[in-house]
Amino acid sequence: ASFLLALVLLMVGAGCMHGNMMSQVGRLYAAGDRRRADGFQIYYLAVNLSAFVAPIVIGGAAQGWGWHTGFVLAGVGMAAGVALYLAGSRHLPPDPPRQGPVAALPYTPDERRRIAMLIALVPLCALFWIAQSQVWNVYNLWVRDHVDLVIAGWTMPIPWLQAIDGLAPALLMPPFVALWRWQAARGREPDDFAKLSLGCLIFAAGMAWLAAAAPLFPGKVPVLWAVGFHLLSNLGWLYFTPISMALFARAAPPRAAGVMMGVAQFAIFIGSTVSGRLGALYSSWSATDFWLLHAAICAGGALAFALLARPLRHLLRAG
């Protein structure tokens, strides 16, 4: 009976944290400052380093001493995160001064237009998250069923592969941030919408990589093939996730920034919900067809961003 209560607490905690924390990251930079995207890259670097350590520690503890031990360690980690946040809060942008209840000013036509366009972007972003969410869903079953996890007589815990999703962005981020700065210095850096399209396309290639495993390997798939998927998919993640968050932070009206960052997270909710429904197909479809479906969905997102880039650039001009 406590399981649903625990899920509710996790959802409320994540909802209170993500939108507001990303809004704080965005407010560290002035309007029009291109370093905002770099700031989100650094933020996600810290998140992903934690995501690298957590599955190794929690997964290893759960495999050795049971899941209750793993959950206790996770709770300790969350408490340590709260303590670190409070200790460093003096470096964060100050909250707007509160002077008691005041009448809310109506949004200007430009602000309403920005809000409407950002809301319209949510379904497009969800196309990426439909495919990405399977990494935490059916992908685990696929690894269990198809990947050879035995290394010199030792069986690798399945969560350890997911730890690569924390390490890969940390390895890929510095060279690609340097690449974007090199391109920016020459006036050739892709803008946000081009990067979003590339991110979807690269992640679709990662889904196709999984689809190709069964035809290429009649028996068990080598663990290095799964590692290759994580490197490829995380390159797509690097082009998509921090950039989409930076786009919402830049284009949202300042007084609605926190709310709009929450709206951006709604794309993950939509993607996860659809991904869960599509996961039922894994029991009746071949693995190749299942992953090709997700490759097509993510590629559709790439095409949509590419086709809509010009009008979106105009409607969401730099804020």
C-alpha positions as semicolon CSV with decimal commas, in nm:
position;residue;x (nm);y (nm);z (nm)
1;A;0,000;0,000;0,000
2;S;0,293;0,234;0,055
3;F;0,418;0,184;-0,302
4;L;0,170;0,428;-0,460
5;L;0,236;0,684;-0,184
6;A;0,608;0,654;-0,256
7;L;0,548;0,712;-0,627
8;V;0,335;1,020;-0,552
9;L;0,609;1,163;-0,330
10;L;0,870;1,097;-0,598
11;M;0,658;1,268;-0,863
12;V;0,584;1,572;-0,644
13;G;0,950;1,603;-0,548
14;A;1,071;1,573;-0,907
15;G;0,808;1,822;-1,024
16;C;0,905;2,078;-0,760
17;M;1,274;2,036;-0,837
18;H;1,318;2,012;-1,214
19;G;1,123;2,310;-1,341
20;N;1,243;2,551;-1,075
21;M;1,606;2,440;-1,085
22;M;1,625;2,472;-1,464
23;S;1,460;2,813;-1,438
24;Q;1,737;2,916;-1,197
25;V;2,001;2,794;-1,442
26;G;1,842;2,999;-1,719
27;R;1,831;3,313;-1,502
28;L;2,206;3,299;-1,445
29;Y;2,246;3,447;-1,795
30;A;2,122;3,770;-1,947
31;A;1,874;3,772;-2,233
32;G;2,044;3,685;-2,561
33;D;2,354;3,539;-2,392
34;R;2,455;3,235;-2,603
35;R;2,628;3,088;-2,297
36;R;2,287;2,990;-2,162
37;A;2,299;2,671;-2,371
38;D;2,648;2,601;-2,234
39;G;2,512;2,654;-1,883
40;F;2,249;2,390;-1,941
41;Q;2,519;2,159;-2,078
42;I;2,715;2,201;-1,752
43;Y;2,398;2,144;-1,548
44;Y;2,323;1,824;-1,737
45;L;2,687;1,720;-1,706
46;A;2,646;1,715;-1,326
47;V;2,312;1,535;-1,358
48;N;2,457;1,271;-1,587
49;L;2,766;1,211;-1,377
50;S;2,525;1,136;-1,094
51;A;2,325;0,915;-1,329
52;F;2,648;0,725;-1,403
53;V;2,729;0,662;-1,038
54;A;2,375;0,586;-0,917
55;P;2,297;0,272;-1,125
56;I;2,636;0,126;-1,039
57;V;2,598;0,185;-0,665
58;I;2,224;0,119;-0,638
59;G;2,217;-0,165;-0,891
60;G;2,518;-0,331;-0,731
61;A;2,373;-0,294;-0,381
62;A;2,036;-0,427;-0,493
63;Q;2,192;-0,729;-0,662
64;G;2,409;-0,805;-0,359
65;W;2,186;-0,716;-0,062
66;G;1,835;-0,664;-0,200
67;W;1,631;-0,374;-0,332
68;H;1,549;-0,236;0,013
69;T;1,919;-0,160;0,058
70;G;1,922;0,008;-0,282
71;F;1,625;0,229;-0,193
72;V;1,788;0,332;0,137
73;L;2,104;0,436;-0,048
74;A;1,894;0,633;-0,297
75;G;1,726;0,819;-0,010
76;V;2,063;0,900;0,144
77;G;2,178;1,038;-0,193
78;M;1,870;1,261;-0,220
79;A;1,927;1,396;0,131
80;A;2,289;1,474;0,042
81;G;2,166;1,658;-0,268
82;V;1,935;1,877;-0,060
83;A;2,220;1,961;0,177
84;L;2,449;2,052;-0,114
85;Y;2,180;2,268;-0,275
86;L;2,119;2,461;0,047
87;A;2,492;2,509;0,105
88;G;2,540;2,654;-0,245
89;S;2,215;2,851;-0,266
90;R;2,395;3,181;-0,208
91;H;2,539;3,152;-0,561
92;L;2,195;3,126;-0,724
93;P;2,005;3,421;-0,874
94;P;1,786;3,587;-0,609
95;D;1,413;3,534;-0,608
96;P;1,206;3,836;-0,718
97;P;1,116;4,055;-0,417
98;R;0,776;3,985;-0,266
99;Q;0,573;4,285;-0,149
100;G;0,249;4,114;-0,059
101;P;-0,043;4,034;-0,289
102;V;-0,046;4,239;-0,606
103;A;-0,276;4,235;-0,906
104;A;-0,138;4,015;-1,181
105;L;-0,059;4,215;-1,491
106;P;-0,200;4,069;-1,812
107;Y;0,048;3,916;-2,053
108;T;0,139;4,127;-2,353
109;P;0,050;3,999;-2,701
110;D;0,417;3,909;-2,756
111;E;0,430;3,714;-2,429
112;R;0,108;3,528;-2,514
113;R;0,249;3,442;-2,855
114;R;0,567;3,304;-2,702
115;I;0,378;3,096;-2,449
116;A;0,148;2,956;-2,718
117;M;0,438;2,864;-2,945
118;L;0,631;2,693;-2,665
119;I;0,322;2,491;-2,573
120;A;0,288;2,394;-2,940
121;L;0,648;2,264;-2,933
122;V;0,568;2,014;-2,658
123;P;0,415;1,744;-2,885
124;L;0,714;1,773;-3,120
125;C;0,956;1,730;-2,832
126;A;0,751;1,432;-2,713
127;L;0,844;1,244;-3,032
128;F;1,202;1,234;-2,908
129;W;1,099;1,127;-2,558
130;I;0,881;0,841;-2,686
131;A;1,195;0,674;-2,815
132;Q;1,424;0,789;-2,534
133;S;1,191;0,664;-2,260
134;Q;1,226;0,308;-2,387
135;V;1,586;0,314;-2,260
136;W;1,437;0,299;-1,909
137;N;1,154;0,065;-2,008
138;V;1,163;-0,210;-2,271
139;Y;1,535;-0,171;-2,334
140;N;1,603;-0,345;-2,002
141;L;1,397;-0,643;-2,116
142;W;1,576;-0,645;-2,451
143;V;1,913;-0,649;-2,274
144;R;1,796;-0,933;-2,051
145;D;1,672;-1,134;-2,349
146;H;1,931;-1,060;-2,618
147;V;2,261;-0,927;-2,477
148;D;2,544;-1,149;-2,355
149;L;2,619;-0,997;-2,014
150;V;2,862;-1,269;-1,905
151;I;3,222;-1,142;-1,892
152;A;3,487;-1,395;-1,784
153;G;3,229;-1,587;-1,584
154;W;3,085;-1,275;-1,416
155;T;2,738;-1,147;-1,507
156;M;2,708;-0,771;-1,542
157;P;2,400;-0,621;-1,369
158;I;2,160;-0,477;-1,626
159;P;2,152;-0,130;-1,459
160;W;2,524;-0,098;-1,523
161;L;2,458;-0,052;-1,893
162;Q;2,226;0,235;-1,811
163;A;2,510;0,392;-1,613
164;I;2,672;0,457;-1,952
165;D;2,392;0,709;-2,009
166;G;2,545;0,910;-1,728
167;L;2,906;0,873;-1,840
168;A;2,862;0,918;-2,216
169;P;2,735;1,280;-2,204
170;A;3,022;1,370;-1,972
171;L;3,267;1,231;-2,230
172;L;3,091;1,374;-2,534
173;M;2,997;1,716;-2,398
174;P;3,339;1,890;-2,383
175;P;3,441;1,817;-2,744
176;F;3,099;1,906;-2,882
177;V;3,070;2,228;-2,680
178;A;3,416;2,314;-2,817
179;L;3,292;2,226;-3,166
180;W;2,991;2,455;-3,133
181;R;3,208;2,739;-3,010
182;W;3,445;2,686;-3,302
183;Q;3,147;2,692;-3,539
184;A;3,005;3,002;-3,367
185;A;3,334;3,188;-3,410
186;R;3,300;3,128;-3,785
187;G;2,928;3,198;-3,804
188;R;2,846;2,834;-3,884
189;E;2,701;2,702;-3,558
190;P;2,362;2,530;-3,608
191;D;2,084;2,716;-3,431
192;D;1,858;2,559;-3,170
193;F;1,611;2,410;-3,417
194;A;1,884;2,260;-3,634
195;K;2,037;2,100;-3,325
196;L;1,697;1,966;-3,216
197;S;1,648;1,811;-3,558
198;L;1,998;1,659;-3,551
199;G;1,938;1,525;-3,202
200;C;1,622;1,344;-3,310
201;L;1,794;1,209;-3,620
202;I;2,094;1,076;-3,427
203;F;1,872;0,915;-3,165
204;A;1,668;0,755;-3,444
205;A;1,995;0,608;-3,571
206;G;2,047;0,465;-3,222
207;M;1,707;0,294;-3,240
208;A;1,799;0,157;-3,583
209;W;2,126;0,031;-3,427
210;L;1,921;-0,180;-3,184
211;A;1,697;-0,299;-3,468
212;A;2,002;-0,421;-3,662
213;A;2,127;-0,635;-3,372
214;A;1,904;-0,939;-3,432
215;P;1,981;-0,974;-3,807
216;L;2,354;-0,929;-3,744
217;F;2,385;-1,158;-3,441
218;P;2,180;-1,480;-3,461
219;G;2,269;-1,564;-3,099
220;K;2,335;-1,328;-2,811
221;V;2,433;-0,970;-2,892
222;P;2,783;-0,870;-2,772
223;V;2,777;-0,625;-2,483
224;L;2,991;-0,386;-2,689
225;W;2,701;-0,350;-2,934
226;A;2,486;-0,224;-2,647
227;V;2,768;0,009;-2,541
228;G;2,777;0,144;-2,897
229;F;2,404;0,216;-2,876
230;H;2,450;0,417;-2,558
231;L;2,726;0,627;-2,712
232;L;2,522;0,696;-3,026
233;S;2,195;0,765;-2,845
234;N;2,362;0,995;-2,595
235;L;2,509;1,200;-2,877
236;G;2,150;1,253;-2,990
237;W;2,051;1,336;-2,632
238;L;2,332;1,595;-2,618
239;Y;2,198;1,770;-2,927
240;F;1,839;1,761;-2,803
241;T;1,781;1,778;-2,428
242;P;1,999;2,069;-2,307
243;I;1,918;2,263;-2,624
244;S;1,541;2,223;-2,581
245;M;1,563;2,335;-2,218
246;A;1,775;2,636;-2,314
247;L;1,523;2,723;-2,586
248;F;1,233;2,723;-2,340
249;A;1,436;2,926;-2,087
250;R;1,531;3,183;-2,353
251;A;1,195;3,223;-2,523
252;A;0,966;3,214;-2,218
253;P;0,855;3,547;-2,066
254;P;1,069;3,599;-1,752
255;R;0,771;3,595;-1,514
256;A;0,652;3,263;-1,662
257;A;0,994;3,099;-1,685
258;G;0,941;2,846;-1,406
259;V;0,599;2,744;-1,536
260;M;0,725;2,709;-1,893
261;M;1,016;2,493;-1,780
262;G;0,753;2,271;-1,623
263;V;0,562;2,274;-1,952
264;A;0,882;2,161;-2,126
265;Q;0,896;1,866;-1,885
266;F;0,541;1,774;-1,990
267;A;0,691;1,648;-2,317
268;I;0,871;1,382;-2,111
269;F;0,540;1,286;-1,949
270;I;0,372;1,250;-2,288
271;G;0,666;1,055;-2,429
272;S;0,686;0,825;-2,127
273;T;0,311;0,758;-2,135
274;V;0,309;0,672;-2,506
275;S;0,631;0,475;-2,464
276;G;0,469;0,264;-2,193
277;R;0,175;0,187;-2,418
278;L;0,400;0,098;-2,710
279;G;0,605;-0,122;-2,480
280;A;0,325;-0,378;-2,488
281;L;0,413;-0,444;-2,853
282;Y;0,745;-0,597;-2,745
283;S;0,567;-0,918;-2,645
284;S;0,412;-0,968;-2,989
285;W;0,651;-0,792;-3,231
286;S;1,001;-0,889;-3,325
287;A;1,275;-0,683;-3,162
288;T;1,376;-0,551;-3,504
289;D;1,027;-0,423;-3,585
290;F;0,984;-0,280;-3,236
291;W;1,299;-0,069;-3,252
292;L;1,237;0,033;-3,614
293;L;0,899;0,176;-3,504
294;H;1,074;0,396;-3,250
295;A;1,339;0,494;-3,503
296;A;1,061;0,610;-3,735
297;I;0,890;0,810;-3,458
298;C;1,212;0,988;-3,365
299;A;1,301;1,048;-3,730
300;G;0,956;1,203;-3,769
301;G;1,053;1,450;-3,496
302;A;1,371;1,534;-3,687
303;L;1,171;1,600;-4,003
304;A;0,914;1,812;-3,818
305;F;1,180;2,034;-3,661
306;A;1,357;2,070;-3,994
307;L;1,040;2,167;-4,180
308;L;0,915;2,408;-3,912
309;A;1,252;2,564;-3,831
310;R;1,205;2,879;-4,042
311;P;0,861;2,985;-3,907
312;L;0,960;2,889;-3,553
313;R;1,276;3,100;-3,571
314;H;1,063;3,397;-3,670
315;L;0,794;3,341;-3,406
316;L;1,043;3,273;-3,126
317;R;1,299;3,538;-3,212
318;A;1,570;3,585;-2,951
319;G;1,435;3,696;-2,615
